[in-house]
């Protein structure tokens, strides 16, 4: 048996608040979701109805739990990432046979991280650190409630007809959650840079995951130039992005992610956090400040995700409230 453990002097950002690395789009989109009447209650009800258990069973039934006897070199990278973010306990880590480079975190009450087999096959240790830190940041940032609801809705599919879900505006909920998730991804890219202390490693990992070829066969400078081109030609790509949103895009465009990350690094926040200057958990801004941020940054995108389907936020809230009342009446 291979024995692995964390070094005694492991780099740790004790008490790090996720607000330290939260992207304004994430903050705004989260606040905007909370303004949709009854959404939180409906999300929690979906989990209570057993859809989370079914989703977890589907993952775990075709996955291997990693640990000190199963790919310990990957497991220890996961533990190290959680240690840096001062995330305890570390979520369980699983590996599943999927030929697409990706990972996912699911579970609102007891999160788990699932790596696709292609992720481990293609990425080197530093790139795996990036992916694992990104997933750990989802847990630290409390993305798991909405994220698990989104996974449930994506797994159910848009054409599902289940009696328990009758009356729910599923497409509107999913569209709003997808808009929020894309914003949340930008926060976790920042966290991955903090954990690895190498923002270029995050950019390189995004390039490899996008192109599907090992890093030595690709040119990072050319890929980062795409990020600059994205900014310079934002008007045209915004139109493409809106089309892709309608096609259930779950992640921001990779070139946008590199551009957003490096813009943040240049702002100086990255250096301050790595040097130990960051807000502590418990020092998060008040809900009033969060609402103000939503009014300033990106919140309209969540509302547009709903209204783009021909429904208003109030109409969606009314449908959610009616569904909850029906659930209570059926008990």
C-alpha positions as CSV (number, residue, x, y, z in Angstrom):
1,X,0.0,0.0,0.0
2,X,1.3,3.5,-0.9
3,X,1.2,5.8,2.0
4,X,0.6,9.5,1.2
5,X,0.1,12.5,3.5
6,X,0.2,16.2,3.5
7,X,3.5,17.9,4.4
8,X,3.5,19.5,7.8
9,X,4.2,22.9,6.5
10,X,1.6,22.8,3.7
11,X,0.6,26.1,2.3
12,X,-2.7,27.1,3.8
13,X,-4.9,30.2,3.6
14,X,-6.5,29.8,7.0
15,X,-10.0,31.0,7.3
16,X,-10.1,32.2,3.7
17,X,-13.5,33.6,2.8
18,X,-14.8,32.7,-0.7
19,X,-15.7,36.4,-1.1
20,X,-11.9,37.0,-1.5
21,X,-12.0,35.5,-4.9
22,X,-15.6,35.8,-5.9
23,X,-16.1,37.2,-9.4
24,X,-18.6,40.2,-9.6
25,X,-20.7,38.1,-12.0
26,X,-21.0,35.3,-9.5
27,X,-21.9,37.7,-6.7
28,X,-24.5,39.5,-8.9
29,X,-26.0,36.3,-10.4
30,X,-26.3,34.7,-6.9
31,X,-28.1,37.8,-5.6
32,X,-30.3,37.8,-8.7
33,X,-31.3,34.2,-8.2
34,X,-32.3,34.9,-4.6
35,X,-34.7,37.6,-6.0
36,X,-36.7,35.0,-7.9
37,X,-39.6,34.2,-5.6
38,X,-39.7,30.7,-4.0
39,X,-36.6,29.5,-6.0
40,X,-34.6,28.4,-3.0
41,X,-37.6,26.5,-1.5
42,X,-38.2,24.8,-4.8
43,X,-34.6,23.8,-5.2
44,X,-34.5,22.3,-1.7
45,X,-37.8,20.5,-2.4
46,X,-36.4,18.9,-5.5
47,X,-33.5,17.6,-3.4
48,X,-35.9,16.4,-0.7
49,X,-37.9,14.5,-3.3
50,X,-34.9,12.2,-3.8
51,X,-33.6,13.5,-7.1
52,X,-30.2,14.2,-5.5
53,X,-30.0,10.7,-4.1
54,X,-30.8,9.3,-7.6
55,X,-28.1,11.5,-9.2
56,X,-25.5,10.5,-6.6
57,X,-26.4,6.8,-7.1
58,X,-26.0,7.2,-10.8
59,X,-22.5,8.7,-10.4
60,X,-21.3,6.3,-7.6
61,X,-22.7,3.2,-9.3
62,X,-20.1,3.7,-12.1
63,X,-17.2,5.3,-10.3
64,X,-14.2,4.3,-8.2
65,X,-13.5,6.0,-4.9
66,X,-10.0,7.3,-4.8
67,X,-7.8,7.1,-1.6
68,X,-4.5,5.9,-0.3
69,X,-5.0,2.6,-2.2
70,X,-6.7,3.9,-5.4
71,X,-4.6,6.4,-7.4
72,X,-3.1,7.9,-4.2
73,X,-1.1,10.4,-6.2
74,X,-4.4,12.0,-7.4
75,X,-6.1,11.7,-4.1
76,X,-3.3,13.6,-2.3
77,X,-3.5,16.4,-4.9
78,X,-7.1,16.7,-4.0
79,X,-6.3,16.8,-0.2
80,X,-3.6,19.4,-0.8
81,X,-6.1,21.7,-2.7
82,X,-8.6,21.4,0.1
83,X,-5.9,22.1,2.6
84,X,-4.8,25.3,0.9
85,X,-8.4,26.6,0.9
86,X,-8.8,25.4,4.5
87,X,-11.8,23.3,3.4
88,X,-12.7,20.6,6.0
89,X,-13.6,17.9,5.6
90,X,-12.3,17.3,2.2
91,X,-15.1,15.9,-0.1
92,X,-14.8,12.3,-1.2
93,X,-13.1,11.9,-4.6
94,X,-14.3,9.5,-7.3
95,X,-13.2,8.5,-10.8
96,X,-15.5,7.5,-13.6
97,X,-15.0,6.2,-17.1
98,X,-15.9,9.2,-19.4
99,X,-13.8,10.1,-22.4
100,X,-14.2,13.8,-21.9
101,X,-11.9,16.0,-19.9
102,X,-14.0,17.3,-17.1
103,X,-15.0,17.1,-13.4
104,X,-18.1,17.8,-11.4
105,X,-19.1,18.4,-7.8
106,X,-22.5,17.3,-6.7
107,X,-24.4,17.0,-3.4
108,X,-26.0,19.8,-1.5
109,X,-25.5,18.3,2.0
110,X,-22.5,16.0,1.5
111,X,-20.6,17.1,-1.7
112,X,-18.5,14.7,-3.7
113,X,-16.1,15.4,-6.5
114,X,-16.1,13.2,-9.6
115,X,-13.3,13.2,-12.1
116,X,-13.7,11.9,-15.6
117,X,-11.1,9.3,-16.6
118,X,-9.9,11.4,-19.5
119,X,-9.0,14.2,-17.1
120,X,-6.5,11.9,-15.3
121,X,-5.2,10.5,-18.5
122,X,-4.6,13.8,-20.2
123,X,-3.5,16.2,-17.5
124,X,-0.2,16.4,-15.7
125,X,0.0,16.9,-11.9
126,X,-0.1,20.7,-12.0
127,X,-3.1,20.7,-14.3
128,X,-4.9,18.2,-12.0
129,X,-4.2,20.6,-9.1
130,X,-6.0,23.3,-11.1
131,X,-9.0,21.1,-11.7
132,X,-9.2,19.8,-8.1
133,X,-8.8,23.3,-6.7
134,X,-11.5,24.5,-8.9
135,X,-13.9,21.8,-7.7
136,X,-12.9,22.4,-4.0
137,X,-13.7,26.1,-4.5
138,X,-17.3,25.2,-5.6
139,X,-17.7,23.5,-2.2
140,X,-16.1,26.4,-0.2
141,X,-18.2,28.9,-2.1
142,X,-21.4,27.0,-1.3
143,X,-22.2,26.6,-4.9
144,X,-23.4,23.0,-4.2
145,X,-27.1,23.8,-3.6
146,X,-27.8,25.5,-6.9
147,X,-25.2,23.4,-8.7
148,X,-26.8,20.1,-7.6
149,X,-30.2,21.5,-8.7
150,X,-28.8,22.3,-12.1
151,X,-27.3,18.8,-12.4
152,X,-30.7,17.3,-11.5
153,X,-32.4,19.4,-14.2
154,X,-29.7,18.7,-16.8
155,X,-29.9,14.9,-16.1
156,X,-33.7,15.0,-16.3
157,X,-33.6,16.6,-19.7
158,X,-35.9,19.2,-21.2
159,X,-38.6,16.8,-22.4
160,X,-39.1,14.9,-19.1
161,X,-42.7,14.5,-18.0
162,X,-42.7,13.4,-14.4
163,X,-45.9,13.9,-12.3
164,X,-44.0,15.3,-9.4
165,X,-42.6,18.1,-11.6
166,X,-45.9,19.0,-13.3
167,X,-46.4,22.8,-13.2
168,X,-42.7,23.7,-12.7
169,X,-41.2,26.1,-15.3
170,X,-38.3,23.7,-15.7
171,X,-36.7,25.5,-18.7
172,X,-36.8,28.9,-17.0
173,X,-35.2,27.5,-13.8
174,X,-32.5,25.7,-15.8
175,X,-31.8,28.7,-17.9
176,X,-31.4,31.0,-14.9
177,X,-29.2,28.4,-13.1
178,X,-27.0,28.0,-16.2
179,X,-26.4,31.7,-16.3
180,X,-25.5,31.6,-12.6
181,X,-23.2,28.6,-13.1
182,X,-21.2,30.2,-15.8
183,X,-20.6,33.1,-13.5
184,X,-19.6,30.8,-10.6
185,X,-17.0,29.1,-12.8
186,X,-15.1,32.4,-13.1
187,X,-14.8,32.6,-9.3
188,X,-13.4,29.0,-9.1
189,X,-10.8,29.8,-11.8
190,X,-9.5,32.5,-9.5
191,X,-9.4,30.0,-6.6
192,X,-7.4,27.5,-8.7
193,X,-4.8,30.2,-9.4
194,X,-4.6,30.9,-5.7
195,X,-4.1,27.3,-4.8
196,X,-1.5,26.6,-7.4
197,X,0.1,30.0,-7.1
198,X,0.4,29.9,-10.9
199,X,-2.3,31.7,-12.9
200,X,-0.7,30.6,-16.1
201,X,-1.1,27.0,-15.1
202,X,-4.9,27.7,-15.0
203,X,-4.8,29.2,-18.5
204,X,-2.7,26.2,-19.7
205,X,-5.2,23.7,-18.2
206,X,-8.1,25.5,-19.9
207,X,-6.2,25.3,-23.2
208,X,-5.5,21.6,-22.8
209,X,-9.1,20.8,-21.8
210,X,-10.3,22.8,-24.7
211,X,-8.0,21.4,-27.3
212,X,-7.8,17.8,-26.0
213,X,-4.0,17.7,-26.6
214,X,-1.1,17.6,-24.1
215,X,0.3,21.0,-23.2
216,X,3.6,20.5,-24.9
217,X,1.8,20.2,-28.2
218,X,-0.1,23.5,-27.9
219,X,1.1,27.1,-27.7
220,X,-0.1,29.0,-24.6
221,X,0.8,32.4,-25.9
222,X,-1.4,31.9,-29.0
223,X,-4.2,30.7,-26.8
224,X,-4.0,33.7,-24.5
225,X,-3.9,36.0,-27.6
226,X,-7.4,34.5,-28.3
227,X,-8.4,35.9,-25.0
228,X,-7.3,39.4,-26.0
229,X,-9.1,39.0,-29.4
230,X,-12.2,38.0,-27.4
231,X,-12.1,41.3,-25.5
232,X,-11.4,43.3,-28.6
233,X,-14.2,41.7,-30.6
234,X,-16.7,41.3,-27.7
235,X,-19.7,42.6,-29.7
236,X,-19.5,39.8,-32.3
237,X,-18.8,37.0,-29.8
238,X,-21.5,38.2,-27.4
239,X,-24.0,37.3,-30.2
240,X,-22.4,33.8,-30.5
241,X,-22.4,33.4,-26.7
242,X,-26.2,34.2,-26.5
243,X,-26.8,31.5,-29.1
244,X,-24.7,29.0,-27.2
245,X,-26.6,29.8,-24.0
246,X,-29.7,28.5,-25.7
247,X,-27.8,25.4,-26.5
248,X,-27.3,24.7,-22.8
249,X,-23.7,25.9,-22.5
250,X,-22.6,25.0,-19.0
251,X,-19.2,26.9,-19.0
252,X,-18.1,30.3,-20.1
253,X,-16.1,30.3,-23.4
254,X,-12.6,29.2,-22.5
255,X,-10.9,32.2,-24.0
256,X,-13.1,34.5,-21.9
257,X,-12.1,32.6,-18.8
258,X,-8.4,33.2,-19.4
259,X,-9.1,36.9,-20.2
260,X,-11.2,37.3,-17.0
261,X,-8.6,35.5,-14.9
262,X,-5.6,37.5,-16.1
263,X,-7.5,40.8,-15.8
264,X,-8.1,39.9,-12.1
265,X,-4.5,39.0,-11.6
266,X,-3.4,42.3,-13.0
267,X,-5.7,44.1,-10.5
268,X,-3.5,43.1,-7.7
269,X,-6.1,41.0,-5.7
270,X,-4.3,37.7,-6.6
271,X,-1.0,38.9,-5.1
272,X,-2.7,40.2,-2.0
273,X,-4.5,36.9,-1.3
274,X,-1.4,34.8,-1.9
275,X,0.5,37.1,0.5
276,X,-2.1,36.5,3.2
277,X,-4.3,39.6,2.9
278,X,-7.9,38.4,2.5
279,X,-11.2,38.6,4.2
280,X,-12.0,35.9,6.8
281,X,-15.0,33.7,6.9
282,X,-17.7,35.5,8.9
283,X,-16.7,38.9,7.5
284,X,-18.9,38.5,4.4
285,X,-20.9,41.5,3.2
286,X,-24.5,42.0,4.3
287,X,-27.4,40.9,2.1
288,X,-28.0,44.7,1.4
289,X,-24.5,45.0,0.0
290,X,-25.0,41.8,-2.1
291,X,-28.2,43.3,-3.5
292,X,-26.3,46.5,-4.4
293,X,-23.7,44.5,-6.2
294,X,-26.4,42.7,-8.1
295,X,-27.8,46.0,-9.3
296,X,-24.3,47.1,-10.5
297,X,-22.9,43.9,-12.1
298,X,-24.4,41.4,-14.5
299,X,-27.7,40.7,-12.6
300,X,-29.7,41.5,-15.7
301,X,-28.3,38.5,-17.4
302,X,-30.1,36.1,-15.0
303,X,-33.4,37.9,-15.7
304,X,-32.7,37.9,-19.4
305,X,-32.1,34.1,-19.2
306,X,-35.7,33.8,-17.9
307,X,-37.4,36.4,-20.1
308,X,-35.6,35.0,-23.2
309,X,-37.9,32.0,-22.8
310,X,-41.0,34.3,-22.9
311,X,-41.6,34.4,-19.2
312,X,-41.2,37.2,-16.6
313,X,-39.4,36.7,-13.3
314,X,-42.7,37.3,-11.5
315,X,-44.5,34.7,-13.6
316,X,-41.8,32.2,-12.9
317,X,-42.1,33.1,-9.2
318,X,-45.9,32.6,-9.3
319,X,-45.5,29.2,-10.9
320,X,-42.9,28.1,-8.3
321,X,-45.2,29.3,-5.5
322,X,-48.2,27.4,-6.9
323,X,-46.1,24.2,-7.3
324,X,-45.0,24.5,-3.6
325,X,-48.6,24.9,-2.5
326,X,-49.5,21.8,-4.5
327,X,-46.6,19.9,-2.9
328,X,-47.9,20.8,0.6
329,X,-51.4,19.8,-0.3
330,X,-50.2,16.4,-1.5
331,X,-48.5,15.5,1.7
